[in-house]
Amino acid sequence: MSEASSDEALMLAYRDGREEAFELLYRRWRGKLYRYLLHQCNQAAVADEVFQDVWLRVVNARFSYEVTAKFSTWLFRIAHNRLIDHFRAQKGTVSLDDDEQTFIEMAAPEHETPARLLDRKQVAERIVKQLQALPDEQREVFLMAEEGGMTLEEIANATGVGREIVKSRLRYALGKLRQGLGDLL
């Protein structure tokens, strides 16, 4: 398997017993999936738990995997459903805590000057704050589009809503983000 292999080809190879294919898939999607989960639930501990559960479900589904959609759509559909299960179990949303701050502080490269680190931290905090201010449905489609690189159709399939609803939610999310971050753009 090569780095150029499609996600779907890698998952099929993993289904057929090639463990290195899973390693490539995991490396490709771990950061994007984790950021999506963290921004959706706002707690690193919860994101960690759901993240592990999603990958466990991918591993357990390998023998029955068939290409019916892009791998990213399938992966984010699992994540979406697992988050819904979590929120139902919690009977509400989870509030922000210090784990989000830790995530922001880790984002900047170590080689930058303290002034640049502070500036990047402030910008990151504003972006996270604006993301968290979005309604859940708008934040979800925005993160699937940005972190998952998913199309409107793929997001619609992953979330179980129509393409036009996804398009509308994404448009509203982008408008609110532009309004809140206008001076940075």
N, C-alpha and C positions, 0 to 999 in steps of 0.2 A: 504494500500500500504506500502511496506517496502523499505528500502534503497537497498535491493538486487534485486528489480524488474527491468526488462529490460527497457530501454528507450522507446521502442516501446509499451510495456505493460502499461507504465505510460501514454503515449500519448493517447492510446486507453481508458484508465480509465478516463483521463481528458475529452476526447470526450464524454464519457458516464456520465459526470457531477461530477466527483470526483475532486474537486478543489485542494485537497492536493497532487494529482498526478502532477499537474502543478508546485506546489511549489518545489517538489523534482526534477523535470526536470530542473527548473530554477536554483536551487542551484548547480546541477551537471554541467551545461553548461555555466553559466553566465561568469565565469572567462576565460574559454578557448575561448569562442566566443568573448568576449571583447578584449582580447589580440590579437586575429586574426585580428579583425577590426582595432585596434589601429596600429598594425604593417603594415597593408595594406594602411591606409590613412594618417597616421602620425600626426593626429590632434585629440586631445581628444574630442573637441566639435563635430567634424564630426563623430568620433567613437561613441560618446554618442547618436547622432541622429540616426545613422544607427542601432545601438544596439537596441534602443527602437523600431524602425520600424520593425526590424526582429522579436522581441518578440510579437509585435502587430500583425504581420502577422501569427505567430504561434497561437496566441489566436483566431484570426479570422478564421483560417483554421481548428480549432478543430473539427467542426461538419462534415467536409468532409474528415478528415484524414483517410487514409487507409495505411496499411503497405505495401509499394512497395519497400522500401529500409531501411537501418538502419536509425534511427532517426537522428544520427549525419550527415549522408549524406544529408538528407532532410533539416536539419537546416543550414548546411554550403552552400547548394545550394541556399537557400533563401538569405543568407548573401552575397554570391558571386554575385547573380543577383542584389541585392540592391546596392552593391558597384559599379557594372558596371553602373547602373542607375545614381548613384551619380557622377562618373567620366565623364559620357557623359554630364551630366548637367553642370559640371564645365569645360568641354572641355580641359582636361589635368590633370596632377597629382598635388597633393597638396604638398607644401614644408614643411620641418621640422619646428617646432616652439618650444617654451618653454614648451608646454604641454608634449612633449616626455621626457624632462628633469625631470619634476615633476613626471612622471610615474616611471622613473628609480630610483629617490630618495626614493620613497615609497616602493620599492621592498625589502629592507633589514630590518630584524627584529630590533626592538628598543633596545633589550638587548645586542647587540654586541658592542664591543669597537669602539672608533672613527677610529682606524687604520683599523679594519676589515670592517667598514662601507665604508671607503674610497676605500679600495681594491675592495670590492664588487661593488661599484659604478663604478670604472674604468673598471672592467671586464664587467659589464652590458652595459656600454657605448660602449665598443668595440663590444660586441655581437649585439647590436642594430645597430651600424654603419655598421657592416658586413651584417646584414639582409637587411638594407636599400640599400646597394650597389648591392644586387642581382637584376636581371631583375624582373619585376613585376610577370611574369608567374612562375618563379622559386621560388620567395618568397612565392607566394600564395600556391603552392603545398607543399612546405616545412612546412608552418604554418598549413595547413590542416592535414598533417601527424603528426606533433609534437603536436600542440595544440588540434586538433580534434581527434587524434588517429585513423585517417581514413586509410583504405587500398588504394592501387593503383586504384582498381576498383571503390571504393567509391568516390575517388577524381575525377576520370574520369567522373563518373555520375554527380557529383556536378558541375564540370566546363564545361562539354559538349565537352570534347576532348577525344581522344583515350587513352587506358591504356598505350601503349608504349610511347606516347608523355609525359604522366605524369611521367612515369618511367625515361625517359630521362631528363626531367626538374628537377626531384628530384635528380638524379645522379649529374647533373651539379651544382645544388645548394649546395649539400653536399661537392662536390669537392672544390667549391669556399669558402665555410665556413671553411673547413679544412685548406685550404691554408691561409686564412686570420686570423685564430685563432690557427694556428699550435702550437705556444708556450704555449697555454692554455690547449691543449689536452693531 
